[in-house]
Amino acid sequence: MPGMDEAWLIPAIPAAAFAFLFFFRNLLPRQGDFIALGALGAAFVVFLLVLIDVLEDATLGEHITPSVEGFTWLEFSDFQIRIGFFVDELAIVMLSVVTFVSLMVVVYSLGYMKGESHYGWYFTVLCLFASSMLTLVLSDNLLLVYITWELVGVCSFLLIGFYFERRSAAEAAKKAFVTTRVGDTAFLIGVILAWHQAGTFDIQEILRLAETGAISDGWLTAISLLIFVGCMGKSAQFPLHVWLPDAMEGPTPVSALIHAATMVVAGVYLTARLLPMFEVAPSVMDVVLVVGVITTVMSALIGLLQTDVKRVVAYSTLNSLGLMFVALGSGGHGLTAALLYLFVHAFFKALLFMAAGSVLHATARQDAMELGGLWRKMPLTAGLFAIGALAMAGIIPLSGFWAKDEILLVLLDERGPVLFGLILASVLLTGIYVARIWILTFLGKPRDQHVYDHAHESGVLMLLPMLALGGLTLIGGFIVFTDIGQLVGLPGGFGEFLYSHDEPVEFHFDYAMAAASAGAAAAGIIIAFYFWHPTGPRAARVEAVFPEITRTIRRKFYIDEVYQAGINHVMMGAAGLIAWFDRAVINDTGVDGGGWLAKFAGERLKYQQSGLVPNYALYIVVGFVALAAIGLLTVTS
């Protein structure tokens, strides 16, 4: 039976499915969608077997013994490329999220993508996407992490641009690819510097050298910041966040997979994996914290005025990712709080996207201003969307509450009341915008009667994954309790399985913090009902009073416009200057100049070839006299 040492099978199975579908999908029934379903189902089963093996050795108060498997792929001189897999508590948490959500997305896609062109290609890339992320999670060295990091980026490009015949989808895919390249370039430089200083790509060895002071503070800070910039790009943190809202141009199941289990959580995972290095590098934790705070507050503000259902959910992802980085940057037990949120976030974020996709699938609309009253036609979707929205807001006892509560506790204990107040305010804003989009979509009267008349509940293949995710959203947060953790086979609660600072973190319910966080979320929901139910005239009046603020938030603080202006005027101007230098100096002068000079000299010298012997004799005499003069001057001097 597969155990920890066979964890490599988890990414290998969908990788094999990708290779098979790439070549043979058009020869298979249903273009091989059942192969993708079977592969990701098998990967999830193998994960469960690995988990059973892990839990057999798990003891309260003690780390599990990590499993390290792999082989050297290429080696020359002191440079080595290793395909290696490392299984510990952090990897187990990530594997649970990626395998389960990927399986749910594939099941959902069987219904959602039915009848699409390139249907088989979609499932082919989905397998590669899942395999790349799973390999990234298990990688024991930074070079393999970088390779799979780029594979995840390529897959996201292909899936975001799945409807490539639409210009908006093609532009969104390019925007995601180019924006994340900025972070990935910094990440690659950081990996090279880490190898230069440590002499190895092995993550555990690099962490050991960092913690023992074998790498100087200057180099350690540079390496950590460069790698973190890569994490900012993948996890869409300010100022590299602009690609994520536009990524909604891809199929909705892709959005669920990217936001809940693959690309955007890769940055959070890598930060968590390298957190011991970040903690000993001067000021790096402060950078992580500040970036997380800015992203959290900014995304909550922007979400207030968006009307596209999928984009609102996308901004809620930015908000959640920002919270995870806030926890990681806070120190203390922030690792446990961040990974708890990552764990439960996967369930309610995938649920929210699938519910949004259910609305889009039933109405062919995703702007809430064209919807309304859909709870009568789609009661299950409305209810499941509400569960996800309440969890996102942080309403007790849903899973999002327990995670947000832990983040707020860590932030207050480690970083003080000012940042705590900012994040608590973002909880209020989150309650407002998630309730607002639910009200506009499902309550009130239909804004477009034709759309309403043709709306219908989704089929069973789409509802089953939503129901499973809804169930986990309801109860998943209780895993923080010791008794619940032991009931499912863990040595204790979530924090007693995933350690912070090499010690278990037992959950303690803080009534004051629970009242503050849940109260802020509930207040946000009440405010949303006050301003937007049933038709929203109060909200319109407030927007009319503050037109400039409203316009600024609706235009996402003009960050896209600033980037576009920079591209148009700075980058294009610099590109024009470089193009002129290349053409005029390098090409016309450096390359063509030699030829033109030879031609010019030849044109002038040809007149010296007259064919007259007296002329040649004159040249000889003149030359002789000149050489004699030079010789005489040389001797006398």
C-alpha angles and dihedrals in degrees: 000000000000115000138169092304090058095051088115087076090070095072093027094065097057089040089058090046090053092052092048094047092045091063105026110026094107090056094054131084111263086008090282100296088144089060090059091046092049094046096052091041089053091047090054091049091050089050090054090052090049089049091052089052091049094048092051088065097036114113127180109259096015134091118239114246105257118238115228117190133161148090141248110262101183131006132176128157106328094331118101134179111202131188098209136159127208121192121193137134093287092051091048092055091050094045091054091054098044098044096045098043092044090053091049091049092052092050091048091047092057087069102030098048097042111134095014121138112245087028094153093045089056092058091042093058091041089061092050090047093054093043092050093051093046091050090049090054093050098041114123095196137050095236093059088044089055093049093051090040088062092044089056088052093050091050092049089051091052095046098041087051093043090121089051092159087072111079092215091057093047091049092047091052091050091046092052092046096047096043094050089047088069091059094039092055090055089046092054092050089050091051091050091049091048090054090045092055101035101032090226142069092216107124097210092049092048090051091049092051091047093050094047093051095247089132116060120244093247095053092041092053092047093049093046095047094047092050090046091054086058089051090050091055096048094042093044099239123168124310094016093048099098097095097060102070091048090051086078087088088084123082112292095244087058089054089052091051096044095046100039108034118002136029105017095043091051090081092050091048094050091047089051091047092051096036094114088060093045090051094058095042110092116255095349093113089053090054091050090050096047093048090050093049094049092048093047097050096038095050092048091054094047091048090060094074104031117112101184104100095215093046092052089054088047091055089049086058090054087050093051094046089050089054091052091054090046088057094045092048094048094069122208110076091345093120092062092045093048095048092045088055092046089052098050093034090064090063101046095037093052087046092052093050093046090050090049088049090050089056092047092046092051099042107021085229132104101172107099090212087070094048134054135141094039095138088083092056099033108030096157093049091046092050095046092046088052091052091052092045093050091049090049090051091050103245115169129274096017118103097256091060096061093049096045090046091056092048092051091049093051092046093051094045097045106029108025139240102302098065089036089058092051093051092044088054088052088055088057091049091048090055089052099050098042091049091045095055091047091051094048092047104040110019135060126029124324111268091201112035094193092055091046094050092054096044118113140168116271124256127264096264089060097039098050096063089043091053092048092049091044090055092051090046089056098048107014095093093062088076086088089077119089095226093049091048091052090047091061093044103267119129088243140322124333093274091049090056099041106046130210116209092354095297132097118254112219114203117245119186110232108202096194093051092044090053092048097047098039090041092054091049093047091048089053092053091049091050090051092053091047094053103033108028121124101354107344105242093144091056091049091053092051091050089051091054093052104033097155094049090045092050092048093051093043089052089051093248089301091275092137090050091050091051092047091050090050090051094045099045109020105030096034090045091051090045090052091051092049090047090053091048091048093049101038102033108023101032108025096035107023100037106022093030094076091053093046090048092052090047092048092049091047092050091054099040095049089076089063090065097080098149091230115130094209090058092051090048089052090052090051093051093047090048093048092050091048093050091046091051092050091048093048092050091049093052096046092048 
